[in-house]
Amino acid sequence: MGRVNLLQQYLIRHIWDTDTRAMPTWRARLVGAWRVFYLIIRDVLFDSQLTLQAMSLVYTTLLALVPLIAVSVSVLKGFGVHNQIEPVLLNFLEPLGSRGVEITKTIIGFVEKINSGFLGAVGLAVLLYSVISLMQKIEQAFNHTWHVSEERSFAQRFSDYLSVILIGPVLVFTAVVLTASVSNTTLYQKMLELPGLGFIVSVFSHVLPFLLVILAFTFIYIFMPNTRVQLRSALLGATIAGVLWQGVGWFFTWFVSNANYSAIYSAFAAMFFFMIWLYVSWT
């Protein structure tokens, strides 16, 4: 630990105590990049609050996931695209393999029971409270990551959360529906048959889901922290996070396919992997 403290003091002295105003532009930007890198290492490796926030979000997500999807289905029914919920959920749980399919069917079954039943005033209030509490917990986690001490006011929180709950699913599933519709058109199929152009279109169709993930991360990074986040900063962070998330997803797929935890956890194996994947995703 002594050497770690000495290294930390050295970095602080040579990175933070350096006046960048008298430096050339390229060198000042290099020092700025080193400062950002130092902060990332400090917060990820030495700040245990990040892992605690991720674990807390796993618990909150488990409680609020079904109500959140139920609210999204209710909103999307007005647009006739509520049937796209299951494919999107399957795509998120793709790293879990066959267990992801099993969990998706279970969650959709719970959602259908909520939509087909009569919740009453108390049930509806509990449902909305679960969704809003998830949004509040996400804001707290992002405020901690951005080192923002002041949370949104109650009125601002209510209006912002309601906007995300009502508009967010529409934007996400509209993008999914448009992507699926374009890929099934005759023009798209003809473009695939053209030499040269077909390769470009094929590559773009494989990159498009990844771009949608980056856009989703960008929106979250701009909206959730209670501070002003520059678009270029959010986009850069979202690109890095998207690459990491996709790469970890491939590794997790390999891990699930090779791990024989069913012999230990039996029927709980699917939930075991689901919780790990939620933790990895939030982290």
C-alpha positions as CSV (number, residue, x, y, z in Angstrom):
1,M,0.0,0.0,0.0
2,G,2.9,2.3,0.6
3,R,4.1,2.1,-3.0
4,V,0.5,2.7,-4.2
5,N,0.3,5.8,-2.0
6,L,3.6,7.1,-3.3
7,L,2.5,6.5,-6.9
8,Q,-0.8,8.3,-6.2
9,Q,1.0,11.3,-4.7
10,Y,3.4,11.4,-7.7
11,L,0.5,11.4,-10.2
12,I,-1.3,14.1,-8.3
13,R,1.8,16.3,-8.1
14,H,2.7,15.9,-11.8
15,I,-0.8,15.9,-13.3
16,W,-2.9,18.1,-11.1
17,D,-0.4,20.7,-10.0
18,T,0.7,21.4,-13.6
19,D,-0.4,24.7,-15.1
20,T,-1.7,23.8,-18.6
21,R,-2.4,27.5,-19.6
22,A,1.3,28.0,-20.6
23,M,1.5,24.7,-22.5
24,P,1.1,24.1,-26.2
25,T,-2.5,23.0,-27.1
26,W,-1.5,19.4,-27.9
27,R,0.4,19.0,-24.6
28,A,-2.5,20.6,-22.5
29,R,-4.9,18.1,-24.1
30,L,-2.6,15.2,-23.3
31,V,-2.5,16.3,-19.6
32,G,-6.2,16.6,-19.7
33,A,-6.6,13.1,-21.0
34,W,-4.2,11.8,-18.3
35,R,-6.4,13.6,-15.7
36,V,-9.5,11.9,-17.0
37,F,-7.7,8.5,-17.0
38,Y,-6.6,9.0,-13.4
39,L,-10.1,9.8,-12.3
40,I,-11.5,6.7,-14.0
41,I,-8.9,4.5,-12.3
42,R,-9.5,6.2,-9.0
43,D,-13.3,5.8,-9.1
44,V,-13.3,2.2,-10.5
45,L,-10.5,0.6,-8.5
46,F,-10.4,2.6,-5.2
47,D,-14.0,3.8,-4.8
48,S,-16.1,0.8,-3.7
49,Q,-19.3,2.9,-3.9
50,L,-19.5,2.2,-7.7
51,T,-19.9,-1.6,-7.1
52,L,-22.3,-0.9,-4.2
53,Q,-24.4,1.3,-6.5
54,A,-24.4,-1.4,-9.2
55,M,-25.5,-4.1,-6.6
56,S,-28.2,-1.8,-5.3
57,L,-29.5,-1.2,-8.8
58,V,-29.7,-5.0,-9.4
59,Y,-32.0,-5.3,-6.4
60,T,-34.2,-2.3,-7.5
61,T,-34.3,-3.6,-11.1
62,L,-35.6,-7.0,-9.9
63,L,-38.4,-5.3,-8.0
64,A,-39.3,-2.8,-10.8
65,L,-38.6,-4.7,-14.0
66,V,-42.1,-6.3,-14.4
67,P,-44.0,-3.0,-13.5
68,L,-41.7,-1.0,-15.8
69,I,-42.4,-3.4,-18.8
70,A,-46.1,-3.4,-17.9
71,V,-46.2,0.4,-18.1
72,S,-44.3,0.4,-21.4
73,V,-46.7,-2.2,-22.8
74,S,-49.7,0.0,-21.8
75,V,-48.1,3.0,-23.5
76,L,-47.1,1.1,-26.6
77,K,-50.5,-0.4,-27.1
78,G,-51.7,2.9,-28.4
79,F,-49.1,2.7,-31.2
80,G,-49.7,-1.0,-32.0
81,V,-46.1,-2.0,-31.3
82,H,-46.4,-3.5,-27.9
83,N,-45.6,-7.0,-29.3
84,Q,-42.0,-5.7,-29.8
85,I,-41.3,-5.9,-26.1
86,E,-40.4,-9.6,-26.2
87,P,-37.8,-9.3,-29.0
88,V,-36.1,-6.4,-27.3
89,L,-36.0,-8.2,-24.0
90,L,-34.6,-11.3,-25.7
91,N,-31.9,-9.2,-27.3
92,F,-30.9,-7.7,-23.9
93,L,-30.7,-11.3,-22.4
94,E,-29.0,-12.8,-25.5
95,P,-25.7,-13.4,-23.5
96,L,-27.7,-15.8,-21.3
97,G,-28.4,-18.2,-24.2
98,S,-31.3,-20.6,-23.5
99,R,-31.7,-19.2,-20.0
100,G,-32.4,-15.8,-21.4
101,V,-35.3,-17.2,-23.4
102,E,-36.6,-18.9,-20.3
103,I,-36.4,-15.6,-18.2
104,T,-38.0,-13.6,-21.0
105,K,-41.0,-15.9,-21.2
106,T,-41.4,-15.8,-17.4
107,I,-41.2,-12.0,-17.3
108,I,-43.7,-11.6,-20.3
109,G,-46.0,-14.0,-18.5
110,F,-45.9,-11.8,-15.4
111,V,-46.6,-8.7,-17.5
112,E,-49.6,-10.3,-19.2
113,K,-51.1,-11.2,-15.9
114,I,-50.7,-7.6,-14.8
115,N,-52.3,-6.2,-18.0
116,S,-55.2,-8.7,-18.0
117,G,-56.0,-8.2,-14.3
118,F,-57.7,-5.4,-12.4
119,L,-55.1,-3.8,-10.3
120,G,-57.3,-1.2,-8.6
121,A,-56.1,2.1,-7.2
122,V,-53.7,0.6,-4.7
123,G,-52.2,-1.8,-7.2
124,L,-51.7,0.9,-9.8
125,A,-50.1,3.2,-7.2
126,V,-47.7,0.4,-6.1
127,L,-46.9,-0.2,-9.8
128,L,-46.1,3.4,-10.5
129,Y,-44.1,3.8,-7.3
130,S,-41.9,0.8,-8.3
131,V,-41.1,2.4,-11.6
132,I,-40.4,5.8,-10.2
133,S,-38.3,4.4,-7.4
134,L,-36.2,2.7,-10.0
135,M,-35.7,6.0,-11.9
136,Q,-34.8,7.7,-8.6
137,K,-32.2,5.1,-7.8
138,I,-30.7,5.4,-11.2
139,E,-30.5,9.1,-10.8
140,Q,-28.8,8.8,-7.4
141,A,-26.2,6.3,-8.9
142,F,-25.4,8.6,-11.8
143,N,-25.2,11.7,-9.6
144,H,-22.7,9.8,-7.4
145,T,-20.7,8.9,-10.5
146,W,-20.7,12.5,-11.8
147,H,-20.0,13.8,-8.2
148,V,-23.3,15.8,-8.2
149,S,-24.5,16.4,-4.6
150,E,-27.9,18.0,-5.4
151,E,-30.8,15.9,-6.7
152,R,-33.7,17.1,-8.8
153,S,-36.6,18.7,-7.0
154,F,-39.8,16.7,-6.5
155,A,-41.7,18.6,-9.2
156,Q,-38.8,18.3,-11.7
157,R,-38.3,14.6,-10.8
158,F,-41.9,13.8,-11.4
159,S,-42.1,15.5,-14.8
160,D,-38.7,14.2,-16.0
161,Y,-39.4,10.6,-14.9
162,L,-42.9,10.7,-16.4
163,S,-41.4,11.9,-19.7
164,V,-38.9,9.1,-19.8
165,I,-41.5,6.5,-18.8
166,L,-44.0,7.6,-21.5
167,I,-41.7,8.8,-24.3
168,G,-38.6,6.5,-23.8
169,P,-40.4,3.2,-24.8
170,V,-42.0,4.8,-27.8
171,L,-38.6,6.1,-29.1
172,V,-36.8,2.7,-28.5
173,F,-39.4,0.5,-30.0
174,T,-40.0,2.9,-32.9
175,A,-36.4,2.5,-33.8
176,V,-36.6,-1.3,-33.5
177,V,-39.7,-1.5,-35.6
178,L,-38.2,0.8,-38.3
179,T,-35.1,-1.3,-38.4
180,A,-37.0,-4.5,-38.8
181,S,-39.3,-2.9,-41.4
182,V,-36.4,-1.6,-43.5
183,S,-34.6,-5.0,-43.5
184,N,-37.8,-6.7,-44.8
185,T,-38.4,-4.3,-47.8
186,T,-37.8,-5.3,-51.4
187,L,-35.4,-2.4,-51.9
188,Y,-33.2,-3.6,-49.1
189,Q,-33.1,-7.1,-50.5
190,K,-32.2,-5.8,-53.9
191,M,-29.4,-3.6,-52.5
192,L,-27.9,-6.7,-50.8
193,E,-27.7,-8.4,-54.2
194,L,-25.6,-5.6,-55.7
195,P,-21.8,-6.2,-55.8
196,G,-20.0,-3.8,-53.5
197,L,-23.1,-2.0,-52.2
198,G,-24.5,-5.3,-50.8
199,F,-21.4,-5.7,-48.6
200,I,-21.7,-2.1,-47.3
201,V,-25.4,-2.5,-46.6
202,S,-24.8,-5.8,-44.8
203,V,-22.1,-4.3,-42.6
204,F,-24.3,-1.4,-41.8
205,S,-27.2,-3.7,-40.8
206,H,-24.9,-5.5,-38.4
207,V,-23.5,-2.2,-37.0
208,L,-27.0,-0.5,-36.6
209,P,-28.0,-2.4,-33.4
210,F,-24.6,-1.3,-31.9
211,L,-25.3,2.3,-32.9
212,L,-28.7,2.1,-31.2
213,V,-27.0,0.9,-28.0
214,I,-24.6,3.9,-28.2
215,L,-27.5,6.3,-28.7
216,A,-29.3,4.8,-25.8
217,F,-26.2,5.2,-23.6
218,T,-25.7,8.8,-24.8
219,F,-29.3,9.7,-23.9
220,I,-28.9,8.2,-20.4
221,Y,-25.6,10.0,-19.8
222,I,-27.1,13.3,-20.8
223,F,-30.4,13.0,-19.1
224,M,-29.9,11.1,-15.8
225,P,-27.2,13.1,-14.0
226,N,-28.6,16.3,-12.5
227,T,-26.0,18.4,-14.2
228,R,-25.2,19.6,-17.7
229,V,-23.3,17.0,-19.8
230,Q,-21.8,18.0,-23.1
231,L,-23.0,16.0,-26.1
232,R,-19.5,15.1,-27.3
233,S,-18.5,13.9,-23.8
234,A,-21.7,11.8,-23.5
235,L,-21.2,10.4,-27.0
236,L,-17.5,9.5,-26.3
237,G,-18.5,7.8,-23.0
238,A,-21.4,6.0,-24.7
239,T,-19.1,4.7,-27.4
240,I,-16.6,3.3,-25.0
241,A,-19.4,1.9,-22.8
242,G,-21.1,0.3,-25.8
243,V,-17.9,-1.4,-26.9
244,L,-17.2,-2.6,-23.4
245,W,-20.8,-3.8,-22.9
246,Q,-20.8,-5.7,-26.2
247,G,-17.4,-7.2,-25.5
248,V,-18.4,-8.3,-22.0
249,G,-21.6,-9.7,-23.5
250,W,-19.7,-12.0,-25.8
251,F,-17.5,-13.2,-22.9
252,F,-20.6,-13.7,-20.8
253,T,-22.1,-15.8,-23.5
254,W,-19.0,-18.0,-23.5
255,F,-19.1,-18.2,-19.7
256,V,-22.7,-19.2,-19.5
257,S,-22.3,-21.9,-22.2
258,N,-19.3,-23.5,-20.4
259,A,-20.4,-23.0,-16.8
260,N,-22.3,-26.0,-15.4
261,Y,-24.0,-24.2,-12.5
262,S,-27.3,-26.1,-13.0
263,A,-25.9,-29.0,-10.9
264,I,-25.4,-26.6,-8.0
265,Y,-28.3,-24.1,-8.3
266,S,-30.8,-26.4,-10.1
267,A,-33.9,-24.4,-10.9
268,F,-32.3,-21.2,-9.6
269,A,-29.5,-21.3,-12.2
270,A,-31.4,-19.0,-14.6
271,M,-32.0,-16.4,-11.9
272,F,-28.4,-16.7,-10.8
273,F,-27.1,-15.8,-14.3
274,F,-29.8,-13.1,-14.7
275,M,-28.7,-11.3,-11.6
276,I,-25.0,-11.5,-12.6
277,W,-25.8,-10.1,-16.0
278,L,-27.8,-7.3,-14.5
279,Y,-24.8,-6.5,-12.2
280,V,-22.4,-6.5,-15.1
281,S,-24.7,-4.3,-17.2
282,W,-25.1,-1.7,-14.4
283,T,-21.4,-1.7,-13.7
